[in-house]
Amino acid sequence: MPRPLVDTETIITVALDAMEDPREGPLTARRLATRLKCSTRTLYQQMGKQEALISALLNHYFVKKAPRVDSSLNWKDAIGAWAAALRLAILERPNLSRHLSTENRPALIEFTRPLLAALIASEFSEAVAVEVCRSLVHVIVSLTLGELETQTHRYDETAIEGDHLARLLSTDANAYERSPGGTTPPPVFLQSIAWLIGGIELQQQTQAAQT
């Protein structure tokens, strides 16, 4: 008789834990099936191939992590709070988040809806609000994945004290060492978000002056 299917919620929960287990390598169907005590055939029947499983994991995780944006915040503070939330969500699941490629970024749609609503409530047009969200997602994902890649490196900042650019880059790279939980973003993250907000504000002011 065929083995019974495993419910989807169990598969996703076990897969997320397995993916971040530091004692094991990359997640494979065989390793996940062993944890679930089922066959790989049953797993494929339930979830599809590896790409489909990864997409399901990303969707599940980022939907659950979608933040609530305080309605009392102005749009600049709403962006800052939302950006910090997305960065921390990525850092909390590094192995999963490394799959946030162009194809898989739709997993962030539900995560982004609260910010989109906040921008529209602040009198952004829907079209502009969507473009702002798209730019922010691209920048935050890129910056945070870069941050993940530097967590295993340590740079001697004193050895390059006279070189301002090199010192600044090493300060960013060593940020995780200063804040292992990731609560304190590196300077490049904060500056990039501030510049984006400044550019958005200028665009809004220019459009308002033209109307």
Residue pairs with C-beta under 8 A, 6 or more apart in sequence:
2 42
3 38
3 39
3 42
4 42
5 42
5 45
5 46
6 36
6 38
6 42
6 43
6 46
8 46
8 47
8 56
10 36
11 32
11 36
11 43
11 46
11 47
11 53
12 56
12 57
12 60
14 32
14 35
14 36
15 27
15 32
15 53
15 57
16 57
16 60
16 61
16 93
16 96
18 24
18 27
18 31
18 32
18 35
19 27
19 57
19 93
19 95
19 96
20 93
20 94
20 95
20 96
24 31
26 95
27 95
28 50
29 40
29 43
29 44
29 50
29 53
30 40
32 43
32 53
33 39
33 40
33 42
33 43
36 43
47 53
47 56
54 96
54 99
54 104
55 104
55 107
57 96
57 99
58 96
58 99
58 100
58 104
58 107
59 107
59 110
61 89
61 93
61 96
61 107
62 89
62 107
62 108
62 110
62 111
63 110
63 111
65 85
65 89
65 92
65 111
66 110
66 111
66 113
66 114
67 81
67 82
67 85
67 111
67 114
68 114
69 78
69 81
69 82
69 114
69 115
69 117
69 118
70 78
70 81
71 118
71 121
73 81
73 118
74 122
75 118
75 119
75 122
75 124
76 197
76 201
78 115
78 118
78 119
78 122
79 115
79 132
79 136
79 193
79 196
79 197
79 200
80 193
80 197
82 114
82 115
82 118
82 136
83 136
83 140
83 193
84 185
86 108
86 111
86 137
86 140
86 141
86 144
87 140
87 143
87 144
87 147
87 182
87 185
87 189
88 182
88 183
89 97
89 111
90 97
90 100
90 140
90 141
90 144
90 145
90 148
91 97
91 144
91 147
91 148
91 182
92 182
94 148
97 144
97 145
97 148
98 145
98 148
100 107
100 108
100 141
100 145
105 137
105 141
108 137
108 141
112 133
112 137
115 133
115 136
116 129
116 130
116 133
119 128
119 129
119 132
119 133
120 126
120 129
124 132
124 204
128 203
128 204
132 200
135 196
136 193
136 196
139 192
139 193
139 196
140 193
143 188
143 189
143 192
144 189
147 172
147 175
147 176
147 186
147 189
150 172
150 173
150 176
151 176
153 173
154 174
154 177
155 170
155 173
155 174
156 170
157 167
157 170
157 171
157 174
160 166
160 167
160 170
161 167
168 187
168 188
171 186
171 187
172 186
172 187
172 188
173 186
175 184
175 185
175 186
175 187
176 182
176 186
178 184
